[in-house]
C-alpha cells in the first residue's frame, strides 16, 4: 500500500451555511468511491481540520452520485457576517480536505499521475 494525497483521487467544493461549512467530495473515478468511503470518515475529516472546526462533522453518503457531502459545524468563526477570517465563506478549505493522506494499492493509477507530475 502507498499513501497519496486525496486530491489525486477526488475534487471538492465548499460553501457555507451560517457558521457551518458544507463540503462535497467527488472521486474522479467511480471505482474509488469505496476506497474513499473507508478512509475519509467523519472522524478522519474532523482530525484533518483540527482546531479549524469546533463542532461536529457529519458525512452524508451519496452512492448514486458516487459522492459525499460533509457538514462541519462551528467551522467559520461565526459565519460570513461575524467572522474576521479572510475566507469567511470557507471556499478555500477544500484544500485542507484534499491534502489528507489516504492509502491506495501500489498499482493505483493515481500513483502514475503523481509520478508524472514529479511528486513521488
JOZINOR-V584934 format. One record per backbone hydrogen bond with DSSP energy under -0.5 kcal/mol. CO is the residue of the C=O (numbers start at 1). NH is the residue of the N-H. Records with the same first field share a line. If there is no record, write none. Layout:
CO = NH + NH
This chain:
2 = 104
4 = 102
5 = 8
6 = 9 + 10
9 = 28 + 29
11 = 26
13 = 24
15 = 22
17 = 20
19 = 75 + 76
20 = 17
21 = 72
22 = 15
23 = 70
24 = 13
25 = 68
26 = 11
29 = 32
30 = 33
32 = 36
33 = 37
34 = 38
35 = 39
36 = 40
39 = 41
41 = 45
42 = 46
43 = 47
44 = 48
45 = 49
46 = 50
49 = 52
50 = 53
56 = 73
58 = 71
59 = 61
60 = 69
62 = 65 + 66 + 67
63 = 66
66 = 27
67 = 62
68 = 25
69 = 60
70 = 23
71 = 58 + 73
72 = 21
73 = 55
74 = 54
76 = 79
79 = 82 + 83
86 = 88
87 = 90
90 = 93
91 = 94
92 = 95
93 = 96 + 97
94 = 98
95 = 99
97 = 100
98 = 7
100 = 6
102 = 4
104 = 2
105 = 108
108 = 111 + 112
109 = 112 + 113
110 = 114
111 = 115
112 = 116
113 = 117
114 = 119
115 = 118
